[in-house]
Amino acid sequence: MDEQTTRYLERKFGAGTTLVLAVNDGSNPFSSAQGCCMIGDRFLLQPVQVSPAPFTTRLENADFAFYLSDYEKIFLKSDLTLQFKENYGTLQLKSSAGILDLDVELKEPLMPITNEK
């Protein structure tokens, strides 16, 4: 992630937030989609207090704790890039294979997020 994307996510969720990166295809409890035609086509970020099973694989990132499940690994390469597109006000998810999602959905927190330890 570049600096602009980091700042955007900090404004939206707060610094250091734990985020689930999930496919938005109806296959998980965070998904708003209800159709198999979207499998592997759309993604979402869900802020959580603690990443629930099966979202146990942590992605390398210095600013946020991103988690995904084995199911998401089917659609994602290891060289992921999340980038805020200021002109459109959207987050774009990319890999070396190309653009995976032009508009990653940002979900509202399920519970109030605090960064207090």
N, C-alpha and C positions, 0 to 999 in steps of 0.2 A: 504494500500500500504506500502511496505517496503521502506527503505531508498534508495536502488538501483533503484527501480522503480521511485521514486520521482525525483531522480537526472537525470535519463534518460529522463523523460518528461520535466524537466526543460531545459535540453540541447536542446531538440527537439523544444519546444514551448516557453520557458521562464517561470519563476516562476509566480505562481498565475494566469495562463491563464484560461479562461473560455472554457470548453470543452463540446460538446454535445456527449453523448454516445447513439448511434443509432444502430438499427438493419440494417445490410447491405443486404437487400433483395428486394430493389426496391420500398419500401413503403414510402420513404421520399426523400426530395430533395438532401440530402447528399450522398445517396446510389449510388454506382457504379454498383450494381448487377441488373440483369434484368430477374429474374426468381423466380417463386414461390417455386421451389425446395430448396431454401436457407432460407426459413422462419424460423426465430429464431435460425439459425445455425451460422451466422456470424455477427460480430459487428464491428463498426468503432468509432473512436474518431475524431471529427471535431472541430478544434479551431474556435471560433467565438468572435466577439467584445461583442455582447449581445445575450443571448440565445433566439432564436425565438420561438413563439408559434408553435406547441404544446409542446415544450420541456421546461416545466415549473417546473418539480419536481427536486429539488436539492438533490444530494446525500451528505452525511456527509463526508467531507474530509478537513483536515487542510491546505493543500497545493494548491489545485486546486478547481475550481468551476465546478463540473460535473452536467450536466442536462440531463434528459431523459423525454420521454413522456409516457402517459398511455399505448401506444402500446408496448413499451419496457418492461413495468412492467409485461406483460403477460409471458415473457420469462425469467425474472430475479427474483431471490430470494433477500431477504433483506440483506443477508450476502455475499455481493460481494467482491471478491479479484482480484485486477489487479496486475500482477507480470511480471517484465521484466525477460526474459530468456536469459541470456548473451550468452550461447552456441549457441543459434539459432538466436539471435538478434531480438526476437519477444516479443510482449506483450500477456500474457495469461489471459483470464477472467475466473474466477472460482466462484463457490458457494458451499454450502454444498451438493448440488445435483451432483456436479462433474464439470468437465471442460466444459465450455460453448463455448469457442473459443480459439484455440491454437495460432492464429495469428490475433489479432485485428488490423484492418487496420488503419493506421495513415494518415489522410488527411492533405493536405497543407492548410494553412490559406486562407480564402476567401478574406481577406483584411489584410494589415500589422497589426500585433499585437503590441500594445504598452501597457506598464503597468503604464503609467503616468496617474495621476488622475487630 
